[in-house]
């Protein structure tokens, strides 16, 4: 009979939590040695990939092999691409202003505060957001139309991320664009194609776990939480606060959708000058 092995799923939760915690603790040790906490952003994608790999191993014999392999591969591919992109983007840069501002508010020891609020907090988020990966891996239901729909959503999200990141990197690499706002390609349809893509990736992975109404309800927190983090949490909101002072950004924000890709509004036409 098709279903989810909830007993094995529950047993794997602690191991997955330990895996996410181990990645973040190792990252914390490296960050202290280098005096640079921005490397935790690289570890974010790696931690998801590690949890997916461990889940794939633990779920052997408990779930459909095709679904197990598909959800593990989708999560690892997304996590490693994101980690590699952030590593390239941050090479040679100083501390991220977000972490400087956060740690300046530390009530006591900065290292302990960083461990508690940044590293362990992110480990908990990785574990929680990864719930669909775990639920899908322990389902014996064979792959069906909804699963392939999930892969299509995942692939669309990954394409938005990868293409958006590539377009922005090429734009920034041109010295003629120094100080200008990127408003071309996908960035003319949404101010955050990478964040929108991230959200789609996790809604796609969530669909892979929707083999029945019970797992669908149990793990819906994952894509909802990821979308909220990207829109009103540490993603879009903080980045736009940082960008607000840039010349031309207000006009760009006025004509470009904040999250969902939409056709850009036409630029306002200036009235003719009178002599």
C-alpha positions as CSV (number, residue, x, y, z in Angstrom):
1,X,0.0,0.0,0.0
2,X,1.2,3.5,-0.8
3,X,1.9,5.8,2.1
4,X,4.5,7.5,4.2
5,X,6.5,5.6,6.8
6,X,5.9,8.1,9.6
7,X,7.9,6.0,12.1
8,X,11.1,6.0,10.0
9,X,10.4,9.7,9.1
10,X,10.3,10.6,12.8
11,X,13.5,8.7,13.6
12,X,15.3,10.5,10.8
13,X,14.4,14.0,12.1
14,X,17.0,14.0,14.9
15,X,19.7,12.9,12.5
16,X,18.8,15.6,10.0
17,X,18.8,18.2,12.8
18,X,22.2,17.0,13.9
19,X,23.5,17.1,10.3
20,X,22.3,20.7,9.8
21,X,23.8,21.6,13.2
22,X,27.2,20.0,12.3
23,X,27.5,22.0,9.1
24,X,26.7,25.2,10.9
25,X,29.0,24.5,13.8
26,X,31.9,23.7,11.4
27,X,31.2,26.9,9.6
28,X,31.1,28.8,12.9
29,X,34.6,27.5,13.7
30,X,35.9,28.6,10.3
31,X,34.3,32.0,10.6
32,X,35.9,32.6,14.0
33,X,39.3,31.7,12.6
34,X,38.9,34.0,9.6
35,X,37.0,36.7,11.5
36,X,34.3,36.7,8.8
37,X,30.8,35.6,9.5
38,X,29.5,36.2,5.9
39,X,30.7,32.7,5.0
40,X,27.6,31.3,6.8
41,X,25.7,32.3,3.6
42,X,27.8,29.8,1.7
43,X,27.0,27.1,4.3
44,X,23.3,27.7,3.9
45,X,23.1,25.8,0.6
46,X,25.6,23.2,1.7
47,X,23.6,22.4,4.8
48,X,20.4,21.7,2.7
49,X,22.4,19.5,0.4
50,X,23.9,17.6,3.4
51,X,20.4,17.0,4.9
52,X,19.1,15.8,1.6
53,X,22.1,13.4,1.2
54,X,21.7,12.0,4.7
55,X,17.9,11.7,4.2
56,X,18.5,9.7,1.0
57,X,20.7,7.3,2.8
58,X,18.4,6.9,5.8
59,X,15.3,6.4,3.8
60,X,16.6,3.4,1.8
61,X,14.0,0.7,2.0
62,X,11.3,3.0,3.4
63,X,10.3,5.1,0.3
64,X,10.0,4.9,-3.5
65,X,13.5,4.9,-4.9
66,X,12.6,7.2,-7.8
67,X,11.1,9.8,-5.5
68,X,14.0,9.5,-3.1
69,X,16.6,10.0,-5.8
70,X,14.7,12.9,-7.4
71,X,14.1,14.9,-4.3
72,X,17.7,14.4,-3.1
73,X,19.1,15.4,-6.5
74,X,16.9,18.5,-6.8
75,X,17.8,19.7,-3.3
76,X,21.6,19.0,-3.7
77,X,21.7,20.6,-7.1
78,X,20.0,23.8,-5.8
79,X,22.1,23.9,-2.6
80,X,25.5,23.5,-4.3
81,X,24.7,26.0,-7.1
82,X,23.7,28.6,-4.5
83,X,26.7,27.9,-2.4
84,X,29.1,28.2,-5.4
85,X,27.5,31.4,-6.6
86,X,27.7,33.1,-3.1
87,X,31.3,31.9,-2.8
88,X,32.3,33.5,-6.1
89,X,30.3,36.7,-5.4
90,X,31.8,37.2,-1.9
91,X,35.5,36.4,-2.8
92,X,37.7,39.2,-1.6
93,X,35.0,41.1,0.2
94,X,35.0,42.2,3.8
95,X,32.2,41.4,6.3
96,X,28.6,41.7,5.2
97,X,27.1,44.9,6.7
98,X,24.1,42.8,7.8
99,X,26.2,40.7,10.2
100,X,28.2,43.8,11.3
101,X,24.9,45.6,12.3
102,X,23.5,42.4,14.0
103,X,26.6,41.7,16.1
104,X,27.0,45.4,17.0
105,X,23.8,44.8,19.0
106,X,25.2,41.8,20.9
107,X,24.4,42.2,24.6
108,X,27.5,40.3,25.6
109,X,30.1,38.1,24.0
110,X,29.9,38.6,20.2
111,X,30.9,35.0,19.4
112,X,28.3,33.4,21.6
113,X,25.7,35.8,20.3
114,X,26.6,35.0,16.7
115,X,26.5,31.2,17.4
116,X,23.1,31.5,19.0
117,X,21.3,33.9,16.6
118,X,23.0,33.2,13.3
119,X,24.5,29.7,13.1
120,X,22.1,27.7,15.4
121,X,19.2,29.8,14.1
122,X,20.1,28.9,10.5
123,X,20.5,25.3,11.4
124,X,17.0,25.2,12.8
125,X,15.7,26.9,9.6
126,X,17.5,24.4,7.4
127,X,16.0,21.5,9.3
128,X,12.4,23.0,9.2
129,X,12.5,24.0,5.6
130,X,13.9,20.6,4.6
131,X,10.8,18.7,5.9
132,X,9.4,18.1,2.4
133,X,12.6,16.5,1.4
134,X,12.3,14.1,4.3
135,X,8.6,13.5,3.9
136,X,9.0,12.8,0.1
137,X,11.9,10.4,0.8
138,X,9.8,8.2,3.2
139,X,6.8,8.0,0.8
140,X,6.3,4.7,-1.0
141,X,4.0,6.3,-3.6
142,X,5.4,6.0,-7.2
143,X,6.1,9.2,-9.1
144,X,3.0,10.7,-10.7
145,X,1.8,13.8,-12.5
146,X,2.0,16.0,-9.3
147,X,5.6,15.0,-8.8
148,X,6.6,15.9,-12.3
149,X,4.7,19.1,-11.9
150,X,6.8,19.8,-8.9
151,X,10.0,19.2,-10.9
152,X,8.8,21.6,-13.5
153,X,8.2,24.3,-10.8
154,X,11.6,23.5,-9.3
155,X,13.3,23.8,-12.7
156,X,11.6,27.1,-13.4
157,X,12.7,28.4,-10.0
158,X,16.3,27.2,-10.5
159,X,16.4,28.9,-14.0
160,X,15.2,32.2,-12.6
161,X,17.9,32.1,-9.9
162,X,20.7,31.0,-12.2
163,X,19.8,33.3,-15.1
164,X,19.2,36.3,-12.8
165,X,22.5,35.8,-11.0
166,X,24.3,35.5,-14.3
167,X,22.8,38.6,-15.7
168,X,23.6,40.6,-12.6
169,X,27.2,39.4,-12.5
170,X,27.7,40.4,-16.2
171,X,26.2,43.8,-15.5
172,X,28.4,44.5,-12.6
173,X,31.5,43.3,-14.4
174,X,31.2,46.1,-16.9
175,X,32.9,49.3,-15.6
176,X,30.5,51.4,-17.6
177,X,27.7,50.2,-15.2
178,X,29.4,51.3,-12.0
179,X,26.8,53.1,-9.8
180,X,23.9,52.1,-12.0
181,X,20.9,50.0,-11.1
182,X,20.5,46.7,-12.9
183,X,17.1,46.9,-14.7
184,X,17.6,44.5,-17.7
185,X,16.6,41.0,-18.5
186,X,14.8,39.3,-15.7
187,X,15.6,42.3,-13.5
188,X,13.2,44.4,-15.6
189,X,10.3,42.0,-14.7
190,X,11.0,41.6,-11.0
191,X,13.4,43.3,-8.6
192,X,14.4,39.9,-7.1
193,X,14.5,37.1,-9.8
194,X,16.8,35.1,-7.5
195,X,14.5,35.3,-4.5
196,X,11.5,34.5,-6.6
197,X,13.4,31.5,-8.0
198,X,14.3,30.4,-4.5
199,X,10.6,30.4,-3.6
200,X,9.6,28.4,-6.6
201,X,12.3,25.8,-5.9
202,X,10.8,25.1,-2.5
203,X,7.2,25.0,-3.7
204,X,8.4,22.5,-6.3
205,X,10.1,20.3,-3.7
206,X,7.0,20.6,-1.6
207,X,4.9,19.2,-4.4
208,X,7.2,16.1,-4.5
209,X,6.1,15.5,-0.9
210,X,2.3,15.9,-1.7
211,X,1.6,12.1,-2.0
212,X,-1.5,12.4,0.2
213,X,-3.2,15.1,2.2
214,X,-1.4,14.2,5.5
215,X,2.1,14.9,4.3
216,X,0.9,17.9,2.3
217,X,-0.5,19.5,5.4
218,X,2.4,18.4,7.7
219,X,5.2,20.0,5.6
220,X,3.4,23.0,4.1
221,X,5.3,25.2,6.6
222,X,8.4,24.7,4.5
223,X,7.6,26.7,1.3
224,X,5.5,29.2,3.3
225,X,8.3,29.9,5.6
226,X,10.9,30.1,2.8
227,X,8.7,32.6,0.9
228,X,8.2,34.7,4.0
229,X,11.9,34.8,4.7
230,X,12.6,35.9,1.2
231,X,9.9,38.6,1.1
232,X,9.4,40.0,4.5
233,X,12.3,38.5,6.5
234,X,16.0,38.7,5.8
235,X,15.8,38.8,2.0
236,X,13.9,41.3,0.0
237,X,13.1,43.7,2.9
238,X,16.7,44.1,4.1
239,X,18.2,44.3,0.6
240,X,15.8,47.0,-0.5
241,X,16.4,48.9,2.7
242,X,20.1,48.9,1.8
243,X,19.5,49.9,-1.8
244,X,17.0,52.6,-1.1
245,X,19.6,55.4,-1.0
246,X,21.1,54.4,-4.4
247,X,20.5,57.0,-7.2
248,X,17.7,55.7,-9.6
249,X,16.5,53.0,-7.3
250,X,13.2,54.7,-6.4
251,X,12.3,55.1,-10.1
252,X,13.3,51.4,-10.7
253,X,11.2,50.2,-7.8
254,X,8.3,52.3,-9.1
255,X,8.2,50.6,-12.5
256,X,9.3,47.0,-11.5
257,X,7.4,44.4,-9.7
258,X,8.7,43.7,-6.2
259,X,8.6,39.9,-6.3
260,X,6.3,38.2,-8.9
261,X,7.5,38.7,-12.5
262,X,5.3,41.2,-14.3
263,X,5.7,43.3,-17.4
264,X,7.6,46.5,-16.4
265,X,5.6,49.7,-16.2
266,X,6.5,52.3,-18.9
267,X,8.9,55.0,-17.8
268,X,7.2,58.3,-17.2
269,X,7.3,60.6,-20.1
270,X,8.8,64.0,-19.3
271,X,6.8,67.0,-20.4
272,X,8.4,69.1,-23.2
273,X,10.4,72.0,-21.9
274,X,9.2,75.5,-22.7
275,X,11.5,78.2,-23.7
